[in-house]
């Protein structure tokens, strides 16, 4: 039996699958897929670790009878909490070094940008997409881990290692961790742009991040106006304050004059009492920040860091568009 042309089976037409991302987004994600997947994996593992540690801490405290009974301090197993705090403190640094610094510097070393922009893509558009994905990864990592850490810390803050004003807590809860991640990532991107080499950019970014965290610790106490509180000399009414962060302390007279706390620290009790009577000392006075100021301080700090991130980003886009 003869075979006609219509009887011949035709190969099925190949229909390419639709990508979730297209164009520049697909290209940027593919180029940086290793870094993005590493960040995503770290977020998943870090979140799971915090959930496990919260459950572990709750079990220890329940066994010790908390909150009816005060547990021994430090709480058994607090070494794991310290390890988690250290890892969270290094997160913004590592994002700046391994995600931010190579972002443009690697393109400058390998000539990738020149190759891409010979097509129909402008430098600014290419860089904007790269920065958007880089910042999105940093923001997601900081926001998710901060949310989990805040969820862990809040119910147990009275037994948690570190007070609310310490960097171990203050910088890892609320908006602070994502803001720090964004800022140090932006600093790494700018450093890479200026140095044009990956390894030097990573080294300088690391040094800058460590120095910045030290300076930030000094700035933290100035994120809100301080308060003063007077109470009878050696009266113990200070306990009425809600977890204060003491900035300074004095002794004061009835007319409001303040003296250094060592003014009447005499060698004998009699001479000390005579000094107190001479100066009319009746009050202890402290300058402090209250726990209720913590959210406002964090949002102020985050706002400053986001403003600095915006400045670095604008500079990066301008410089890269003009010079690369």
Secondary structure, 3 states (H helix, E strand, C coil): CCCCHHHCCCCCCCCCCCCCCCHHHHHHHHHCHHHHHHHHHHHHHHHHHHHHHHHHHHHHHHHCCCCCCCCCCCCCCHHHHHHHHHHHHHHHHHHHHHHHHHHHHHHHHHCHHHHHCCCCCCHHHHHHHHHHHHHHHHHHHHHHHHHHHHHHHHCCCCCCCCCCCCHHHHCCCCCHHHHHHHHHHHHHHHHHHHHCCHHHHHHHHHHHHHHHHHHHHHHHHHCCCCEEEEEECCCCHHHHCCCCEEEEEEEEECCCCEEECCCCCCCCHHHHHHHHHHHCEEEEEEEEECHHHHHHHHHHHHHHHHHHHHHHHHHHHHHHHHHC
